[in-house]
Amino acid sequence: MRDVARTAGARLTLGGRWSRNRSSPAAFAFMTETLMTTIEDSFQIAWDYLEATGELGHPDTAANHLLDTIETMVRRGERRRLLLSNTAIASYQRFRTEQGLSLAS
């Protein structure tokens, strides 16, 4: 029974309870898939909003800026999709405003 539990990524703790081994490959794969989904969803929300409002601009520039912003926040631990997307939108809007001002100067 112990061998089966170990291969499933679980272990017996000192208190006699079974706990899931968070570092098992199966746990990592699930966490990674969820994280990728969070990033994709946040990007899509931001992209759709900017496209609908006509603020998208150059697609490559927009995609790079949105992904950079979302990736930075995810690396800092943020996982809330709407916060990720709204922050990316606001950052891109500021970027576009600064670009417009610097081009006009």
PyMOL CGO cylinders between C-alpha atoms (Angstrom):
from pymol import cmd
from pymol.cgo import CYLINDER

trace = [
    CYLINDER, 0.00, 0.00, 0.00, 2.84, 2.43, 0.76, 0.3, 1, 1, 1, 1, 1, 1,
    CYLINDER, 2.84, 2.43, 0.76, 4.35, 1.91, -2.68, 0.3, 1, 1, 1, 1, 1, 1,
    CYLINDER, 4.35, 1.91, -2.68, 1.00, 2.70, -4.32, 0.3, 1, 1, 1, 1, 1, 1,
    CYLINDER, 1.00, 2.70, -4.32, 0.62, 5.84, -2.22, 0.3, 1, 1, 1, 1, 1, 1,
    CYLINDER, 0.62, 5.84, -2.22, 4.13, 7.02, -3.04, 0.3, 1, 1, 1, 1, 1, 1,
    CYLINDER, 4.13, 7.02, -3.04, 3.63, 6.60, -6.76, 0.3, 1, 1, 1, 1, 1, 1,
    CYLINDER, 3.63, 6.60, -6.76, 0.38, 8.57, -6.56, 0.3, 1, 1, 1, 1, 1, 1,
    CYLINDER, 0.38, 8.57, -6.56, 2.29, 11.48, -5.02, 0.3, 1, 1, 1, 1, 1, 1,
    CYLINDER, 2.29, 11.48, -5.02, 0.90, 11.05, -1.48, 0.3, 1, 1, 1, 1, 1, 1,
    CYLINDER, 0.90, 11.05, -1.48, 2.74, 10.40, 1.74, 0.3, 1, 1, 1, 1, 1, 1,
    CYLINDER, 2.74, 10.40, 1.74, 1.94, 9.48, 5.32, 0.3, 1, 1, 1, 1, 1, 1,
    CYLINDER, 1.94, 9.48, 5.32, 2.64, 12.32, 7.77, 0.3, 1, 1, 1, 1, 1, 1,
    CYLINDER, 2.64, 12.32, 7.77, 3.75, 11.98, 11.39, 0.3, 1, 1, 1, 1, 1, 1,
    CYLINDER, 3.75, 11.98, 11.39, 0.15, 12.38, 12.57, 0.3, 1, 1, 1, 1, 1, 1,
    CYLINDER, 0.15, 12.38, 12.57, -0.89, 9.35, 10.55, 0.3, 1, 1, 1, 1, 1, 1,
    CYLINDER, -0.89, 9.35, 10.55, -2.68, 11.36, 7.86, 0.3, 1, 1, 1, 1, 1, 1,
    CYLINDER, -2.68, 11.36, 7.86, -2.11, 11.16, 4.14, 0.3, 1, 1, 1, 1, 1, 1,
    CYLINDER, -2.11, 11.16, 4.14, -1.07, 14.34, 2.40, 0.3, 1, 1, 1, 1, 1, 1,
    CYLINDER, -1.07, 14.34, 2.40, -0.48, 15.13, -1.25, 0.3, 1, 1, 1, 1, 1, 1,
    CYLINDER, -0.48, 15.13, -1.25, 3.13, 15.65, -2.24, 0.3, 1, 1, 1, 1, 1, 1,
    CYLINDER, 3.13, 15.65, -2.24, 3.03, 19.11, -3.89, 0.3, 1, 1, 1, 1, 1, 1,
    CYLINDER, 3.03, 19.11, -3.89, 6.30, 18.55, -5.72, 0.3, 1, 1, 1, 1, 1, 1,
    CYLINDER, 6.30, 18.55, -5.72, 5.11, 15.50, -7.62, 0.3, 1, 1, 1, 1, 1, 1,
    CYLINDER, 5.11, 15.50, -7.62, 5.13, 15.74, -11.42, 0.3, 1, 1, 1, 1, 1, 1,
    CYLINDER, 5.13, 15.74, -11.42, 1.34, 15.36, -11.55, 0.3, 1, 1, 1, 1, 1, 1,
    CYLINDER, 1.34, 15.36, -11.55, 0.82, 18.30, -9.17, 0.3, 1, 1, 1, 1, 1, 1,
    CYLINDER, 0.82, 18.30, -9.17, 3.30, 20.42, -11.14, 0.3, 1, 1, 1, 1, 1, 1,
    CYLINDER, 3.30, 20.42, -11.14, 1.60, 19.61, -14.45, 0.3, 1, 1, 1, 1, 1, 1,
    CYLINDER, 1.60, 19.61, -14.45, -1.80, 20.62, -13.07, 0.3, 1, 1, 1, 1, 1, 1,
    CYLINDER, -1.80, 20.62, -13.07, -0.40, 23.83, -11.61, 0.3, 1, 1, 1, 1, 1, 1,
    CYLINDER, -0.40, 23.83, -11.61, 1.38, 24.72, -14.85, 0.3, 1, 1, 1, 1, 1, 1,
    CYLINDER, 1.38, 24.72, -14.85, -1.70, 24.06, -16.95, 0.3, 1, 1, 1, 1, 1, 1,
    CYLINDER, -1.70, 24.06, -16.95, -3.78, 26.27, -14.68, 0.3, 1, 1, 1, 1, 1, 1,
    CYLINDER, -3.78, 26.27, -14.68, -1.18, 29.02, -14.80, 0.3, 1, 1, 1, 1, 1, 1,
    CYLINDER, -1.18, 29.02, -14.80, -1.06, 28.90, -18.59, 0.3, 1, 1, 1, 1, 1, 1,
    CYLINDER, -1.06, 28.90, -18.59, -4.85, 29.11, -18.70, 0.3, 1, 1, 1, 1, 1, 1,
    CYLINDER, -4.85, 29.11, -18.70, -4.79, 32.11, -16.37, 0.3, 1, 1, 1, 1, 1, 1,
    CYLINDER, -4.79, 32.11, -16.37, -2.26, 33.90, -18.58, 0.3, 1, 1, 1, 1, 1, 1,
    CYLINDER, -2.26, 33.90, -18.58, -4.16, 33.08, -21.77, 0.3, 1, 1, 1, 1, 1, 1,
    CYLINDER, -4.16, 33.08, -21.77, -7.50, 34.17, -20.30, 0.3, 1, 1, 1, 1, 1, 1,
    CYLINDER, -7.50, 34.17, -20.30, -6.06, 37.42, -18.95, 0.3, 1, 1, 1, 1, 1, 1,
    CYLINDER, -6.06, 37.42, -18.95, -4.42, 38.20, -22.27, 0.3, 1, 1, 1, 1, 1, 1,
    CYLINDER, -4.42, 38.20, -22.27, -7.62, 37.46, -24.19, 0.3, 1, 1, 1, 1, 1, 1,
    CYLINDER, -7.62, 37.46, -24.19, -9.71, 39.69, -21.90, 0.3, 1, 1, 1, 1, 1, 1,
    CYLINDER, -9.71, 39.69, -21.90, -7.27, 42.58, -22.35, 0.3, 1, 1, 1, 1, 1, 1,
    CYLINDER, -7.27, 42.58, -22.35, -6.99, 42.02, -26.11, 0.3, 1, 1, 1, 1, 1, 1,
    CYLINDER, -6.99, 42.02, -26.11, -10.76, 41.87, -26.63, 0.3, 1, 1, 1, 1, 1, 1,
    CYLINDER, -10.76, 41.87, -26.63, -11.28, 45.05, -24.63, 0.3, 1, 1, 1, 1, 1, 1,
    CYLINDER, -11.28, 45.05, -24.63, -8.61, 47.01, -26.50, 0.3, 1, 1, 1, 1, 1, 1,
    CYLINDER, -8.61, 47.01, -26.50, -9.90, 45.73, -29.83, 0.3, 1, 1, 1, 1, 1, 1,
    CYLINDER, -9.90, 45.73, -29.83, -13.52, 46.62, -28.99, 0.3, 1, 1, 1, 1, 1, 1,
    CYLINDER, -13.52, 46.62, -28.99, -12.58, 50.15, -27.89, 0.3, 1, 1, 1, 1, 1, 1,
    CYLINDER, -12.58, 50.15, -27.89, -10.31, 50.77, -30.89, 0.3, 1, 1, 1, 1, 1, 1,
    CYLINDER, -10.31, 50.77, -30.89, -7.22, 51.22, -28.71, 0.3, 1, 1, 1, 1, 1, 1,
    CYLINDER, -7.22, 51.22, -28.71, -5.35, 48.14, -29.93, 0.3, 1, 1, 1, 1, 1, 1,
    CYLINDER, -5.35, 48.14, -29.93, -2.86, 49.87, -32.20, 0.3, 1, 1, 1, 1, 1, 1,
    CYLINDER, -2.86, 49.87, -32.20, -0.15, 47.73, -33.79, 0.3, 1, 1, 1, 1, 1, 1,
    CYLINDER, -0.15, 47.73, -33.79, -0.95, 44.08, -32.95, 0.3, 1, 1, 1, 1, 1, 1,
    CYLINDER, -0.95, 44.08, -32.95, 2.65, 42.93, -32.36, 0.3, 1, 1, 1, 1, 1, 1,
    CYLINDER, 2.65, 42.93, -32.36, 3.40, 45.85, -30.06, 0.3, 1, 1, 1, 1, 1, 1,
    CYLINDER, 3.40, 45.85, -30.06, 0.15, 45.36, -28.18, 0.3, 1, 1, 1, 1, 1, 1,
    CYLINDER, 0.15, 45.36, -28.18, 0.69, 41.61, -27.79, 0.3, 1, 1, 1, 1, 1, 1,
    CYLINDER, 0.69, 41.61, -27.79, 4.25, 42.05, -26.51, 0.3, 1, 1, 1, 1, 1, 1,
    CYLINDER, 4.25, 42.05, -26.51, 3.29, 44.77, -24.04, 0.3, 1, 1, 1, 1, 1, 1,
    CYLINDER, 3.29, 44.77, -24.04, 0.26, 42.90, -22.69, 0.3, 1, 1, 1, 1, 1, 1,
    CYLINDER, 0.26, 42.90, -22.69, 2.18, 39.65, -22.27, 0.3, 1, 1, 1, 1, 1, 1,
    CYLINDER, 2.18, 39.65, -22.27, 5.15, 41.38, -20.64, 0.3, 1, 1, 1, 1, 1, 1,
    CYLINDER, 5.15, 41.38, -20.64, 2.86, 43.08, -18.13, 0.3, 1, 1, 1, 1, 1, 1,
    CYLINDER, 2.86, 43.08, -18.13, 0.91, 39.91, -17.35, 0.3, 1, 1, 1, 1, 1, 1,
    CYLINDER, 0.91, 39.91, -17.35, 4.09, 37.82, -17.08, 0.3, 1, 1, 1, 1, 1, 1,
    CYLINDER, 4.09, 37.82, -17.08, 5.68, 40.30, -14.67, 0.3, 1, 1, 1, 1, 1, 1,
    CYLINDER, 5.68, 40.30, -14.67, 2.63, 40.20, -12.41, 0.3, 1, 1, 1, 1, 1, 1,
    CYLINDER, 2.63, 40.20, -12.41, 2.39, 36.40, -12.55, 0.3, 1, 1, 1, 1, 1, 1,
    CYLINDER, 2.39, 36.40, -12.55, 6.07, 36.09, -11.58, 0.3, 1, 1, 1, 1, 1, 1,
    CYLINDER, 6.07, 36.09, -11.58, 5.28, 38.26, -8.55, 0.3, 1, 1, 1, 1, 1, 1,
    CYLINDER, 5.28, 38.26, -8.55, 2.52, 35.84, -7.55, 0.3, 1, 1, 1, 1, 1, 1,
    CYLINDER, 2.52, 35.84, -7.55, -0.66, 37.44, -8.91, 0.3, 1, 1, 1, 1, 1, 1,
    CYLINDER, -0.66, 37.44, -8.91, -3.23, 34.92, -10.19, 0.3, 1, 1, 1, 1, 1, 1,
    CYLINDER, -3.23, 34.92, -10.19, -6.49, 36.91, -10.45, 0.3, 1, 1, 1, 1, 1, 1,
    CYLINDER, -6.49, 36.91, -10.45, -7.46, 37.07, -14.12, 0.3, 1, 1, 1, 1, 1, 1,
    CYLINDER, -7.46, 37.07, -14.12, -9.33, 40.37, -14.03, 0.3, 1, 1, 1, 1, 1, 1,
    CYLINDER, -9.33, 40.37, -14.03, -6.61, 42.13, -12.07, 0.3, 1, 1, 1, 1, 1, 1,
    CYLINDER, -6.61, 42.13, -12.07, -4.01, 40.83, -14.52, 0.3, 1, 1, 1, 1, 1, 1,
    CYLINDER, -4.01, 40.83, -14.52, -6.02, 41.92, -17.56, 0.3, 1, 1, 1, 1, 1, 1,
    CYLINDER, -6.02, 41.92, -17.56, -7.06, 45.31, -16.16, 0.3, 1, 1, 1, 1, 1, 1,
    CYLINDER, -7.06, 45.31, -16.16, -3.50, 46.15, -15.13, 0.3, 1, 1, 1, 1, 1, 1,
    CYLINDER, -3.50, 46.15, -15.13, -2.22, 45.12, -18.57, 0.3, 1, 1, 1, 1, 1, 1,
    CYLINDER, -2.22, 45.12, -18.57, -4.88, 47.32, -20.23, 0.3, 1, 1, 1, 1, 1, 1,
    CYLINDER, -4.88, 47.32, -20.23, -4.00, 50.33, -18.07, 0.3, 1, 1, 1, 1, 1, 1,
    CYLINDER, -4.00, 50.33, -18.07, -0.28, 49.80, -18.66, 0.3, 1, 1, 1, 1, 1, 1,
    CYLINDER, -0.28, 49.80, -18.66, -0.79, 49.57, -22.42, 0.3, 1, 1, 1, 1, 1, 1,
    CYLINDER, -0.79, 49.57, -22.42, -2.94, 52.70, -22.44, 0.3, 1, 1, 1, 1, 1, 1,
    CYLINDER, -2.94, 52.70, -22.44, -0.22, 54.61, -20.55, 0.3, 1, 1, 1, 1, 1, 1,
    CYLINDER, -0.22, 54.61, -20.55, 2.39, 53.22, -22.96, 0.3, 1, 1, 1, 1, 1, 1,
    CYLINDER, 2.39, 53.22, -22.96, 0.36, 54.39, -25.98, 0.3, 1, 1, 1, 1, 1, 1,
    CYLINDER, 0.36, 54.39, -25.98, -0.12, 57.84, -24.45, 0.3, 1, 1, 1, 1, 1, 1,
    CYLINDER, -0.12, 57.84, -24.45, 3.61, 58.16, -23.75, 0.3, 1, 1, 1, 1, 1, 1,
    CYLINDER, 3.61, 58.16, -23.75, 4.43, 56.96, -27.28, 0.3, 1, 1, 1, 1, 1, 1,
    CYLINDER, 4.43, 56.96, -27.28, 2.03, 59.56, -28.72, 0.3, 1, 1, 1, 1, 1, 1,
    CYLINDER, 2.03, 59.56, -28.72, 3.57, 62.33, -26.66, 0.3, 1, 1, 1, 1, 1, 1,
    CYLINDER, 3.57, 62.33, -26.66, 7.14, 61.33, -27.51, 0.3, 1, 1, 1, 1, 1, 1,
    CYLINDER, 7.14, 61.33, -27.51, 6.31, 61.10, -31.22, 0.3, 1, 1, 1, 1, 1, 1,
    CYLINDER, 6.31, 61.10, -31.22, 4.68, 64.55, -31.15, 0.3, 1, 1, 1, 1, 1, 1,
    CYLINDER, 4.68, 64.55, -31.15, 7.68, 66.18, -29.41, 0.3, 1, 1, 1, 1, 1, 1,
]
cmd.load_cgo(trace, "trace")
